Amino acid sequence: MFATLSSPLFFTAWASGTATGLGLFAVVGAQSAFILRQGLMRAHLLSVVAICALIDAVFIFASVSGLQALTSWFPWLTTAVLWFGVAFLSWYALQSARRAWTATGGLAAARDVVPSRRAAMLGALGFSLLNPHFWLDMVVVGSLAHGFEDARMAFAAGAFTASLLWLAVLGIGSRVFAPFFASASAWRVLDGVIAAVMAALAVSLALKGV
């Protein structure tokens, strides 16, 4: 039987899951950089955050239910995801570098080239599901959760709570910092940093795959 909501074990597992989730998710990686840019442009931010939250919820609870076993049944999945991730991150790094090189306007100009809602949501899917670090995080969550036995779903709930907290920080933070991106130079710096982060992630993943 699963631990009841009122049991001390439930709260211990939930708190541990939240702490673990914050340690894993609260980093400025590929997905975080994408969300920040969408928020600064006010480009379908709620849709992007909702997609990311839904993906996290599905895969966090699935990992606790045994999703990590897939990597042992189909070992080629890890390699496939890794190289798809390298290609996706490299492509986005090039796009960010191009924007950093050619940007001529500030926030108003950026909003004039806002992608469609469909493109933004596909981007959110790509930065989650094609990111090998995402899958590694899910495996870690699933593995640690099983240490809590009957309270493992409480651990999963805590990890999802951490995901929601970090997504809220990114969404609110992008709105807070929006006034600083009225100039073209600020956007060029942001896109340059994003390009460097994406390229570094792509290179590090490629080195792991060779």
C-alpha positions as CSV (number, residue, x, y, z in Angstrom):
1,M,0.0,0.0,0.0
2,F,1.1,3.5,-0.7
3,A,1.8,5.8,2.2
4,T,-1.2,7.9,3.2
5,L,-1.1,11.7,2.9
6,S,-1.0,12.1,6.7
7,S,1.9,9.8,7.3
8,P,5.3,11.2,8.2
9,L,6.9,9.0,5.5
10,F,4.7,10.8,2.9
11,F,6.0,14.2,3.9
12,T,9.6,13.0,4.2
13,A,9.4,11.5,0.7
14,W,7.7,14.6,-0.7
15,A,10.4,16.9,0.8
16,S,13.2,14.7,-0.5
17,G,11.6,14.6,-3.9
18,T,11.3,18.4,-3.9
19,A,14.9,18.9,-2.8
20,T,16.2,16.4,-5.4
21,G,14.1,18.0,-8.1
22,L,15.4,21.4,-7.4
23,G,18.9,20.1,-7.5
24,L,18.3,18.5,-10.9
25,F,16.1,21.0,-12.6
26,A,17.1,24.4,-11.3
27,V,19.9,24.9,-13.8
28,V,20.1,27.3,-16.8
29,G,20.3,24.6,-19.5
30,A,18.8,24.3,-22.9
31,Q,15.1,24.2,-21.9
32,S,15.5,27.0,-19.4
33,A,17.2,29.3,-21.9
34,F,14.4,28.6,-24.4
35,I,11.7,29.4,-21.8
36,L,13.5,32.6,-20.8
37,R,13.7,33.8,-24.4
38,Q,10.0,33.0,-25.0
39,G,9.1,34.9,-21.9
40,L,11.1,37.9,-22.8
41,M,9.3,38.0,-26.2
42,R,6.0,37.3,-24.5
43,A,5.7,34.6,-27.1
44,H,3.2,32.0,-26.0
45,L,4.9,31.7,-22.6
46,L,1.9,30.0,-20.9
47,S,1.6,27.4,-23.6
48,V,5.4,26.7,-23.5
49,V,5.4,26.4,-19.7
50,A,2.3,24.2,-19.8
51,I,3.9,21.8,-22.3
52,C,7.0,21.6,-20.2
53,A,5.0,21.0,-17.0
54,L,2.9,18.3,-18.7
55,I,6.0,16.5,-20.0
56,D,7.7,16.6,-16.6
57,A,4.6,15.3,-14.9
58,V,4.2,12.4,-17.3
59,F,7.8,11.3,-17.3
60,I,8.5,11.9,-13.6
61,F,5.6,9.6,-12.5
62,A,6.4,7.2,-15.4
63,S,10.0,7.0,-14.2
64,V,8.9,6.1,-10.7
65,S,6.6,3.4,-12.2
66,G,9.5,1.8,-14.0
67,L,10.3,3.8,-17.1
68,Q,14.1,3.5,-16.5
69,A,13.7,-0.2,-17.3
70,L,13.3,0.8,-21.0
71,T,17.0,1.7,-21.1
72,S,18.0,-1.8,-20.1
73,W,15.5,-3.4,-22.5
74,F,16.4,-1.1,-25.5
75,P,20.0,0.2,-24.9
76,W,20.1,1.8,-28.3
77,L,17.5,4.4,-27.1
78,T,20.1,6.2,-25.1
79,T,22.4,6.5,-28.1
80,A,19.6,7.6,-30.4
81,V,18.4,10.3,-28.0
82,L,22.0,11.5,-27.4
83,W,22.7,12.1,-31.1
84,F,19.3,13.6,-31.8
85,G,20.0,15.9,-28.9
86,V,23.4,16.9,-30.3
87,A,21.8,17.7,-33.7
88,F,18.9,19.7,-32.1
89,L,21.2,21.7,-29.8
90,S,23.7,22.4,-32.6
91,W,20.9,23.7,-34.9
92,Y,19.5,26.0,-32.1
93,A,23.0,27.2,-31.3
94,L,23.5,28.3,-34.9
95,Q,20.1,30.0,-34.9
96,S,21.0,31.9,-31.7
97,A,24.4,32.9,-33.1
98,R,22.8,34.2,-36.3
99,R,20.4,36.3,-34.2
100,A,23.3,37.6,-32.1
101,W,25.2,38.6,-35.2
102,T,22.4,40.2,-37.1
103,A,20.1,41.7,-34.4
104,T,19.2,45.3,-35.1
105,G,16.3,45.9,-32.8
106,G,15.4,45.5,-29.2
107,L,12.4,43.9,-27.5
108,A,9.9,45.5,-29.8
109,A,11.7,44.1,-32.9
110,A,12.0,40.7,-31.3
111,R,8.2,40.6,-30.7
112,D,7.7,41.3,-34.4
113,V,9.3,38.0,-35.3
114,V,7.5,35.9,-32.7
115,P,7.1,32.3,-33.8
116,S,3.7,30.7,-34.0
117,R,2.1,29.0,-31.0
118,R,2.7,25.6,-32.8
119,A,6.4,26.4,-33.4
120,A,6.8,27.4,-29.8
121,M,5.2,24.3,-28.4
122,L,7.2,22.1,-30.8
123,G,10.3,23.9,-29.4
124,A,9.3,23.1,-25.9
125,L,8.8,19.4,-26.9
126,G,12.2,19.3,-28.5
127,F,14.1,20.9,-25.7
128,S,12.6,18.4,-23.3
129,L,12.4,15.1,-25.2
130,L,15.5,15.5,-27.3
131,N,17.6,16.6,-24.4
132,P,19.6,13.6,-23.0
133,H,20.0,15.4,-19.7
134,F,16.2,15.3,-19.3
135,W,16.2,11.5,-19.7
136,L,19.1,11.2,-17.2
137,D,17.2,13.3,-14.7
138,M,14.2,11.1,-15.1
139,V,16.3,7.9,-14.5
140,V,17.8,9.5,-11.4
141,V,14.3,10.5,-10.0
142,G,13.0,7.0,-10.7
143,S,16.0,5.3,-9.0
144,L,15.9,7.5,-5.9
145,A,12.1,7.2,-5.5
146,H,12.3,3.4,-5.1
147,G,14.3,3.9,-1.9
148,F,11.0,5.2,-0.4
149,E,9.1,2.1,-1.2
150,D,5.4,2.7,-0.4
151,A,6.0,6.5,-0.5
152,R,7.7,6.6,-3.9
153,M,4.8,8.4,-5.5
154,A,5.1,11.1,-2.8
155,F,8.7,11.4,-3.9
156,A,7.5,11.8,-7.5
157,A,5.0,14.5,-6.4
158,G,7.8,16.3,-4.7
159,A,10.0,16.2,-7.8
160,F,7.0,17.5,-9.8
161,T,6.5,20.3,-7.3
162,A,10.2,21.3,-7.9
163,S,9.6,21.3,-11.6
164,L,6.6,23.7,-11.2
165,L,8.6,26.0,-8.9
166,W,11.4,26.2,-11.4
167,L,9.1,26.8,-14.3
168,A,7.4,29.6,-12.3
169,V,10.7,31.2,-11.5
170,L,11.7,31.2,-15.2
171,G,8.3,32.5,-16.3
172,I,8.2,35.3,-13.7
173,G,11.9,36.1,-14.1
174,S,11.5,36.6,-17.8
175,R,8.8,39.2,-17.2
176,V,10.8,40.9,-14.5
177,F,13.9,41.3,-16.7
178,A,12.0,42.3,-19.9
179,P,12.7,46.0,-19.4
180,F,16.4,45.4,-19.6
181,F,16.0,44.0,-23.1
182,A,14.6,47.1,-24.8
183,S,17.9,47.6,-26.6
184,A,19.4,45.5,-29.4
185,S,22.7,45.1,-27.6
186,A,21.0,43.3,-24.7
187,W,19.4,40.8,-27.1
188,R,22.6,40.3,-28.9
189,V,24.3,39.4,-25.5
190,L,21.4,37.1,-24.6
191,D,21.5,35.3,-27.9
192,G,25.3,35.0,-27.8
193,V,25.1,33.5,-24.3
194,I,22.4,31.1,-25.4
195,A,24.4,30.1,-28.5
196,A,27.4,29.4,-26.3
197,V,25.4,27.3,-23.8
198,M,23.8,25.3,-26.6
199,A,27.1,24.7,-28.4
200,A,28.8,23.7,-25.2
201,L,26.0,21.2,-24.4
202,A,26.1,19.8,-27.9
203,V,29.9,19.4,-27.8
204,S,29.8,17.8,-24.3
205,L,27.1,15.3,-25.4
206,A,29.0,14.5,-28.7
207,L,32.2,13.7,-26.7
208,K,30.2,11.3,-24.5
209,G,28.9,9.6,-27.6
210,V,32.2,8.9,-29.3
